Amino acid sequence: MRVMVMVKASPSSEAGKMPDEALLTAMGKFNQELVDAGIMQAGEGLKPSSEGVRVHFHGNERLVTDGPFAETKELIAGYWIWEVDSMDEAVRWVRRCPNPMMEDSDIDIRPIFGMEDFGETMTEELRQQEAELVKKIQSPEEAELRRAVKRWSDALEAKDCDGLVRDYAPEVVLYGAIPPYKFEGPEKIRELWQNCLPNFPAFESVFHNMKFHVAGEVAFAYGLHSFRTEDPDHPAGKSWMRVTIGYERQNGEWKVVHEHVSLPFNPMTNQTWLIEDPEVLSVPDYDPDACAS
């Protein structure tokens, strides 16, 4: 079973007082024991609530309040995620933990819901979706790449040409959907967007079913992208486009070295074949005699 082990906040943690070397050493030793035993899956300390915010939900309203928050005993100063056989095992491990605070402190242990807890409402489709999410969460490299894609998407919506090439390597090559067939270097790609984006209406940048593969210092991603416009008949939003992105880690950062954007075409008419529904692998109604002529 998985449990969240929560270190409750104290006056010293809320005051931002840092632990001394002895406590850091003791906690480091304890964490190493957890890792060696295959117990610890995650763990972090949290900064004081004075550096946080609280969002209150009331119907469709969202009220954001800056910290600090008064109810110290209800706040969390840190947490672990553990995989244990039982609550008794979790309690035994917590009993071995050094006191994480300078004063008396409390640690709460709460079981985490598993898919089995939801019974028949957790369908096979939902189970597969959850498994995919877990895989993505457990890969820090993929999370970093997804953040890069999100930065690019936000820049596209803002029509921010500098932001669009922020993560491009100097040697990047784009095989785009607009002639000519390739653009080399961030500046050429930036010029492409400068020429195109003024002709676009307001839109939402939407990716669909992006997949990421990482191997050492290189990675690639692929999926579909669309411009979601208010007018469903606007040409910019008529089709999804195929996107492939090649990355290389340079000086500790993922940089785009190759990008490919395209639409399929009907080889019988030599015309573009639109991807109207990403869930449907539609094909032209080919003339059975066309290939023989």
C-alpha positions, 0 to 999 in steps of 0.5 A: 500500500502507498501512504503519504507521510506528512510532517506538520508545520511548527512555529519554527518551520513557519518562521523559516528557521532552517535545520542545523547540520546535525538534523540534516545529517540525521534526516539524510541517514533516515532517507537513505535507509528508506531508499535502501529498503525500497520504501521511499518513492518521493519526499520534499520539504516545503517552504513556510506558508508565507511564501505560498498562496491559498485558492478558495473555491466557491461555485465558479469563483476562485479567491486567491489569498497570499500566505502566511496562514494562521492555523499552523497545526493544520499546515504541512512542512514536508512529506514523503510518499512510501510503499509499505505492506501495512499501516503498522509498517509505516508506523514502525518507520515513523517511530525511527524518524528523527524529530524533524522540528526544533520543538515538539512535532507531529507526523500524520500517515494517510493511505493513498487511494489505489485504483482498486479502491474505486471498484467497478467505477474504475473502468479498464479505459480509466485504468489505462489512462491512469497508468499512462499518467503515472508513467509520465509523472515518474519521468522527470525528463518527460516532464521537462520536455512537456514544460518546454512544449507548453512554453512553446504553445503559450508563446504561440497563443501570445504570438510571441515570436521570440518565445517561439524560438526560445528552446531552439538550438542554433543548428535547428532545422524545421520541415514546415507545412509552409514553403519552402520545404525547410527553414534553418536556424532560429532566426529564419523560423522566427521570420516565418512566424512573424510573417504568418501570425499577423494573418491568424485570428485569436486561437488556442494552441492545442496538442493531442496525444503527444508521446515522448521518448528519451534516450540519454542526451537525445529525445523526440516527441510526436503527436498532433497539433491544431489551432482552435479558432472561435470560427470553426470554419476558419482555414487555420482551424480546419485540420490537425497537423502531424508534429515531430520534435527532435531534442538534444540536451545541450549545456544541461538544457533540452534544445530543439534540433529538428521539427517536422510539421505536415499534413497527409495528402491524397496521392490520387489527386495530389491534394492535402488530406485534412485530419478533421478528427484525431481519433479517426484514421480516415482515408480517401475513397480511392478509385480501385482502378486508379493505381493500375492506370 
